[in-house]
Amino acid sequence: MQRGPSEDLADAMTRSANYPLYVVTAAAGDETSGCLAGFVTQSSIEPVRFLICISKVNHTFPVAERSTGLALHLLGSDQRALASLFGETTGDAVDKFQDVRWSRGVTGAPVLAECAAWIEGSIIARFGAGDHEAFLVTVADGGAGSHEGRLMLEDVEDFQPGHPA
Ligand SMILES: Cc1cc2nc3c(=O)[nH]c(=O)nc-3n(C[C@H](O)[C@H](O)[C@H](O)COP(=O)(O)O)c2cc1C
């Protein structure tokens, strides 16, 4: 087993991980925001809960802090362009919702029309998780989308995030 300096200890884990990508969206009043997210997991079966980690430097973060709910969209394998819009541009500079179809969900969060699957729910807890904040959400609504397959981390390894973490 190889060991190294403390900052390198997790390197083998993080470099070899591959996981599906999501778009997480939030709204506070008229302000909408959203970003591409990979740090997402189901965290409970009964009741179903999801844990979504949002970087504290993202435009999405202060909007999510003021939101009652979040919407989470699993992306299909053909949705690189949507992933680029939400992951390579920032709401500090562009309105990501101008050129995508969306509607208000039951919590007020923007629900995107195009995805593989989605859920929306209330934020019931949040806590600091390092340079990201973890948001625990319920499932109040959701369903399948029309896109097939899964967009994975390894499909977007050339992406430059709109914000450094
Ligand atoms: C592959 C990939 C995965 C990402 N995962 C996350 C994540 O889990 N959480 C997060 O807050 N940002 C994540 N980001 C970064 C944001 O999506 C990106 O910085 C975005 O431009 C921020 O937009 P905003 O400033 O409008 O919120 C990821 C970016 C990429 C390219």
The ligand as an SDF file (V2000), in Angstrom:
LIG
                    3D

 31 33  0  0  0  0  0  0  0  0999 V2000
  -18.1070   17.5060  -13.5030 C   0  0  0  0  0  0  0  0  0  0  0  0
  -18.4870   18.6220  -12.5730 C   0  0  0  0  0  0  0  0  0  0  0  0
  -19.0390   18.3240  -11.3210 C   0  0  0  0  0  0  0  0  0  0  0  0
  -19.3920   19.3540  -10.4380 C   0  0  0  0  0  0  0  0  0  0  0  0
  -19.9310   19.0350   -9.2130 N   0  0  0  0  0  0  0  0  0  0  0  0
  -20.3080   20.0400   -8.3910 C   0  0  0  0  0  0  0  0  0  0  0  0
  -20.9510   19.7350   -7.1510 C   0  0  0  0  0  0  0  0  0  0  0  0
  -21.1810   18.5950   -6.7770 O   0  0  0  0  0  0  0  0  0  0  0  0
  -21.3400   20.7860   -6.3790 N   0  0  0  0  0  0  0  0  0  0  0  0
  -21.1250   22.0820   -6.7510 C   0  0  0  0  0  0  0  0  0  0  0  0
  -21.4990   22.9950   -6.0090 O   0  0  0  0  0  0  0  0  0  0  0  0
  -20.5090   22.4060   -7.9150 N   0  0  0  0  0  0  0  0  0  0  0  0
  -20.1130   21.4070   -8.7420 C   0  0  0  0  0  0  0  0  0  0  0  0
  -19.5110   21.7010   -9.9260 N   0  0  0  0  0  0  0  0  0  0  0  0
  -19.1720   23.0880  -10.2460 C   0  0  0  0  0  0  0  0  0  0  0  0
  -20.3500   23.9550  -10.7160 C   0  0  0  0  0  0  0  0  0  0  0  0
  -21.2950   23.2250  -11.4700 O   0  0  0  0  0  0  0  0  0  0  0  0
  -19.8020   25.1050  -11.5890 C   0  0  0  0  0  0  0  0  0  0  0  0
  -18.7540   25.8030  -10.9310 O   0  0  0  0  0  0  0  0  0  0  0  0
  -20.8990   26.0730  -12.0110 C   0  0  0  0  0  0  0  0  0  0  0  0
  -20.3910   26.8640  -13.0520 O   0  0  0  0  0  0  0  0  0  0  0  0
  -21.3750   26.9520  -10.8780 C   0  0  0  0  0  0  0  0  0  0  0  0
  -22.4490   27.7310  -11.3340 O   0  0  0  0  0  0  0  0  0  0  0  0
  -23.0950   28.8930  -10.4520 P   0  0  0  0  0  0  0  0  0  0  0  0
  -21.9940   29.8470  -10.0760 O   0  0  0  0  0  0  0  0  0  0  0  0
  -24.1190   29.5310  -11.3720 O   0  0  0  0  0  0  0  0  0  0  0  0
  -23.7230   28.2620   -9.2610 O   0  0  0  0  0  0  0  0  0  0  0  0
  -19.1810   20.7020  -10.8260 C   0  0  0  0  0  0  0  0  0  0  0  0
  -18.6550   20.9890  -12.0890 C   0  0  0  0  0  0  0  0  0  0  0  0
  -18.3070   19.9820  -12.9550 C   0  0  0  0  0  0  0  0  0  0  0  0
  -17.7430   20.3350  -14.3030 C   0  0  0  0  0  0  0  0  0  0  0  0
  1  2  1  0
  2  3  1  0
  2 30  2  0
  3  4  2  0
  4  5  1  0
  4 28  1  0
  5  6  2  0
  6  7  1  0
  6 13  1  0
  7  8  2  0
  7  9  1  0
  9 10  1  0
 10 11  2  0
 10 12  1  0
 12 13  2  0
 13 14  1  0
 14 15  1  0
 14 28  1  0
 15 16  1  0
 16 17  1  0
 16 18  1  0
 18 19  1  0
 18 20  1  0
 20 21  1  0
 20 22  1  0
 22 23  1  0
 23 24  1  0
 24 25  2  0
 24 26  1  0
 24 27  1  0
 28 29  2  0
 29 30  1  0
 30 31  1  0
M  END
$$$$
